[in-house]
Amino acid sequence: MTSVRKMTTICITPELSAAIEGRRKQWGLKSKGEVIDRLLDWMTKEPVEGKD
């Protein structure tokens, strides 16, 4: 299944950019956008019952 993508530009600090780049390498991803996509997906998931 192919998902539609929308391009968005953000301004972040050099430190945050470096942290995202570090995760990109650690997770073996091709782009910083993929890191941000994963993080936002994680943030927007519904909490699991019984977990805090």
N, C-alpha and C positions, 0 to 999 in steps of 0.2 A: 504494500500500500504506500502510495506517495502522498506526503503531506505538503500542503501549500505553505510556503515560507514568506514572511514579510520582513524586509530589512528595516532596522532601527539603529540609529546612531546614539551612543551614550558618551558622556564625558566622565572619566574616572581618574583617580590619582595614579601617579606612576607606581606607587606601592601596590595598589589594588590590581593594576594591570600586570605587575610582576607575579602576584599571587595567582591570578587567573592563568597566566602563562605556565607557571609551575604545575598547576593542576592539569593543564592541557597535556603537558609532557608526561606527568605521572599516570594519567588515565589513557594515554595513547591516542588522543584525539587529534583531528586535523586542524581545528580552528578554535579560537577563543570563544566564538559564538556557540560552538557545541558545548563548551564548559558552562556558559551562561544558561543555555537551554536546559541542561541537566539540573543545574542548581535551581532554576525557576520551577522546573517540573517537580523537584523534591519539595520546594517550599509550598507549592499549591496543592499537594496531595492531601486528601482527607486523613485526619489522624485515625489510627487504629484503636478500636475500643480497648480499654484497659491499659494503654500505654501512655505515659506522660512525657 
